[in-house]
């Protein structure tokens, strides 16, 4: 499961970790499900998109712009997902039922008992008032025992204990040194992660204690405390852990806030200011799902943690801080640090000195043909994690910056960028015109270049960036064949960075998005259709004749609107030799269809464009133009030598002229031509490219308004 979450992620009962995660069970078809959006009781919007391999991606659009109302808590309880705003967290069990935030129940049509346009603001107001008086519940919205629950939500079934129940008292003083009346306590059985009912896994502090009723066994306890200013904005976070203790009778365990004495601190090679700050606590049992508490404190909020010295003996303990630090204001290229450092068995002191070997240096350019405010999500996930995500942040576009990113063999990164923020409800709230990136790792001490939305945009298949024998993440190639069944998953409007795929046919109400595909066998059409509105890729499967033949695929994609000026349409034709496939198995990182790796990748040609002198706004200077063209094949297909390529260009979309093309070897070609303009607004350059290989495969691609030329 992939989640893009804000601000707190709490998984009290989850699923198998991504490392070693089995592919989803086989089902008919390969197309991803259409995105579905629900509105929480507090007005926050949650969009769920199920990918072709069965995984869910969550995008959260908070209704509030700041404060604890901007904080979101994600809970994974068994097979249910909950998104809980931070302002609701202290009221769970004392006025708010967890079912209110059950995403799947809401998608299934369960009815909310409140007005989503007003309840969030009322709850934020209640939180601010209760935070000021130092006690939550029983007042205002919750006066007289008032409570709110979702109508029609499925009932949770508790595990029935087969032993005597004990009372565990998690006692604590708060950050102010007084018996805690704010904050949350979490309890977890480290023998069996399934043992406790979700309602027995978390509780609130009242009068300095939080009580739980549990059977005998080994346990972990964590107290989470916060302070907030008069406006309800968090100002400090503390994690106080007792990661291992035994319960054989009624037991008291202390998780005082003052025990959290080690402040998360990063010492970086270049001066940097703390922006986002967070901490993740994961406790795994000998059997059953792990408990994860993932708290993103927000911009500039200090976090302190209680260090431990003795490694846990039952199950596993993993923790890490994660932070984003930014360059001080001033001249020069801006930079940022995106850092996280994992520890296993104990919780270390939280002062980290970062050296060159701990990070990769990323030269990042974010292209945009309009000045806009977009979103950037970069999420790091260690192989021991059950899932995860980090909140996206706003980013001014176009932009060039240097990014220093934590590097470790067991640390995978994923995320994406949005060209702009949707002005209203859309199929994918808050995101538009961007790119996703595949899971990948960085090597410490290295430098890499990452170009986002670099023009021209065109169709592309997914690329696995992790080793092909790594089964932790699965990637579906752009075209495969199993027996006589061919399958396709190709995403229009992708950029030229390997591992990036675009948003395809997704758009908003102001846009005109069109698409069509056609599959032929020896020139005869065997399938054609129009992708559904909002589809991220051309995805379909089709039986073809068993005899060796030439297959052809044509994809047309168009996208126009107030935020799209460059690469507004593409027409791509592929042909290749294909035959019956038996006895071929893809490596562990790839799959054909859900639960199945028995297929071969078809040898479709691929194109990569690099326009010389392209500026971040998608333009070059009028005059001589240079284009580097890289011709290859879909990842892991049978590759034949590239035999040639041609390039044509047009500045009016009608008249085409030949460019001078020079072969540079290994499928790389360089094209020279001249595109001039004397007008203030400049002119668009459209491109038409063909290429072929020694096995007879061809590709012909036309990109309308591929990039822009200005007179200056």
Secondary structure, 3 states (H helix, E strand, C coil): CEEECCCEEEEEECCCCCCCCCCCCCCCCCCCCCCEEEECCCCCEEEEEECCCCCEEEEEECCCCCCHHHCEEEEEECCEEEEEEHHHHCCECCCECHHHHEHHHHHCCCECCCCCCCHHHHHHHHHHHHHHHCCCCCCHHHHHHCCECCECCCCCCCCCCCCCEEEEEEECECCCCCECCCCEEEEEECCECCCCCHHHCEEECECCEEEEEEECEEEEEEEEEEEECCCCCEEEEEEEEEEEEEECCCEEEECCHHHCCEECEEECCCCCEEEEEEEEEEEECCECCCEEEEEECCCCCEEEECCCCCCCCCCEEEEEEEEEEECCCCCCCCEEEEEEEEEECCCCCCEEECCHHHEEEEEEEECCCCCEEEEEEEEEEECCCCCCCCCCEEEEECEEEEEEEECCCCEEEEEEEECCCCCCCCCCCCCCCCEEEEEECCCCCCEEEEEECCCCCEEEECCCCCCCCCCCCCEECCEEEEECEEEEEEEEEECCCCCEEECCCCCCCCCEEEEEEEEEECCEEEEEECCCCCCCCEEEEEECCCCCEEEEEEEEEEEEECCECCCCEEEEEEEEEECCECCCCCCCCEECECCECCCEECCCEEEEEEECCCCCCCEEECEEEEEEEEEEECCCCCCCCEEEEEEEEECCCCCCEECEEEEEECCEEEEEEEECCCCCCCEEEEEEEEEEECCCCEEEEEEEEEEEEECC
